[in-house]
């Protein structure tokens, strides 16, 4: 846990996070540590036709909080393919497992979301 705290503090130092965002993230980490561990992660992969690639792996316990940190490009691609991030979070909280989204568009965009 110490390594994660240092990483968050470095992000504040580099201006990637505000102090308020860091505090919320640290609080969420504390909550995740106090809840039963499932060992599951949500994995989001976005590859768009412009060559932008996004790979995100989030511990399932932090999904709701960390969804606000998903890059705008990735969110835009999800919305473009009519994927409601809030509905996905609800589905995950209800116990979904495996691949829950798998899109390959004609123009080369790829979106995959899975629970592992």
C-alpha positions as CSV (number, residue, x, y, z in Angstrom):
1,X,0.0,0.0,0.0
2,X,2.9,2.3,0.7
3,X,4.0,2.2,-2.9
4,X,0.5,3.3,-4.1
5,X,0.4,6.2,-1.7
6,X,3.8,7.4,-2.9
7,X,2.6,7.0,-6.5
8,X,-0.5,9.2,-5.8
9,X,1.7,11.8,-4.0
10,X,4.0,11.9,-7.0
11,X,1.0,12.5,-9.3
12,X,0.0,15.5,-7.1
13,X,3.6,16.7,-7.2
14,X,3.6,16.4,-11.1
15,X,0.3,18.3,-11.3
16,X,-1.6,15.2,-12.6
17,X,-3.9,15.2,-9.6
18,X,-5.2,17.9,-7.4
19,X,-4.9,17.5,-3.6
20,X,-8.6,16.9,-3.4
21,X,-8.5,14.2,-6.0
22,X,-5.6,12.5,-4.2
23,X,-7.5,12.6,-0.9
24,X,-10.6,11.0,-2.5
25,X,-8.4,8.3,-4.1
26,X,-6.6,7.6,-0.8
27,X,-10.0,7.4,1.0
28,X,-11.2,5.0,-1.7
29,X,-8.1,2.9,-1.3
30,X,-8.8,2.6,2.4
31,X,-12.4,1.6,1.8
32,X,-11.2,-1.1,-0.7
33,X,-8.8,-2.5,1.8
34,X,-11.5,-2.8,4.5
35,X,-13.9,-4.7,2.2
36,X,-13.6,-8.4,1.4
37,X,-11.1,-9.0,-1.4
38,X,-12.5,-10.7,-4.5
39,X,-9.2,-10.5,-6.5
40,X,-11.2,-9.3,-9.5
41,X,-10.3,-6.5,-11.9
42,X,-12.1,-4.6,-14.7
43,X,-10.0,-4.4,-17.8
44,X,-10.8,-1.8,-20.4
45,X,-9.0,-1.8,-23.8
46,X,-9.7,0.9,-26.4
47,X,-8.0,1.0,-29.8
48,X,-9.3,3.6,-32.2
49,X,-8.6,3.9,-35.9
50,X,-6.4,7.0,-35.3
51,X,-3.9,4.9,-33.5
52,X,-4.7,5.9,-30.0
53,X,-4.5,3.0,-27.5
54,X,-5.8,2.9,-24.0
55,X,-5.4,0.0,-21.6
56,X,-6.9,0.4,-18.1
57,X,-6.9,-2.2,-15.3
58,X,-8.8,-1.2,-12.2
59,X,-9.4,-3.3,-9.0
60,X,-13.1,-4.0,-8.9
61,X,-13.4,-2.4,-5.5
62,X,-12.3,1.0,-6.9
63,X,-14.3,0.9,-10.2
64,X,-16.9,3.5,-9.2
65,X,-14.3,6.1,-7.9
66,X,-11.7,5.6,-10.6
67,X,-14.2,5.8,-13.5
68,X,-13.8,9.6,-13.2
69,X,-10.1,9.1,-14.2
70,X,-10.8,7.3,-17.5
71,X,-9.2,9.4,-20.3
72,X,-11.6,11.6,-22.3
73,X,-10.7,9.9,-25.5
74,X,-11.6,6.5,-24.1
75,X,-14.9,7.9,-22.7
76,X,-15.7,9.5,-26.1
77,X,-15.1,6.2,-27.9
78,X,-17.3,4.3,-25.4
79,X,-20.1,6.9,-25.9
80,X,-19.6,6.8,-29.7
81,X,-20.4,3.1,-29.5
82,X,-23.4,3.8,-27.2
83,X,-21.8,2.3,-24.1
84,X,-23.1,3.7,-20.9
85,X,-20.3,3.7,-18.3
86,X,-22.7,4.0,-15.4
87,X,-24.8,1.0,-16.6
88,X,-21.5,-1.0,-16.9
89,X,-20.6,-0.1,-13.3
90,X,-24.1,-1.3,-12.2
91,X,-23.7,-4.5,-14.1
92,X,-20.3,-5.1,-12.6
93,X,-21.6,-4.4,-9.1
94,X,-24.3,-7.0,-9.7
95,X,-21.7,-9.7,-10.3
96,X,-20.9,-9.8,-14.0
97,X,-17.9,-11.9,-15.0
98,X,-15.9,-12.4,-18.2
99,X,-16.1,-10.2,-21.3
100,X,-19.0,-7.8,-21.0
101,X,-18.3,-5.6,-24.0
102,X,-16.6,-6.6,-27.2
103,X,-16.9,-4.1,-30.1
104,X,-15.0,-4.1,-33.4
105,X,-16.3,-1.3,-35.7
106,X,-15.9,-1.1,-39.5
107,X,-13.5,1.8,-39.2
108,X,-11.1,-0.1,-36.9
109,X,-12.2,1.0,-33.5
110,X,-12.0,-1.8,-30.8
111,X,-13.5,-1.6,-27.3
112,X,-13.2,-4.5,-24.9
113,X,-14.3,-4.5,-21.3
114,X,-13.9,-7.6,-19.1
115,X,-14.0,-8.7,-15.5
116,X,-11.1,-11.0,-14.6
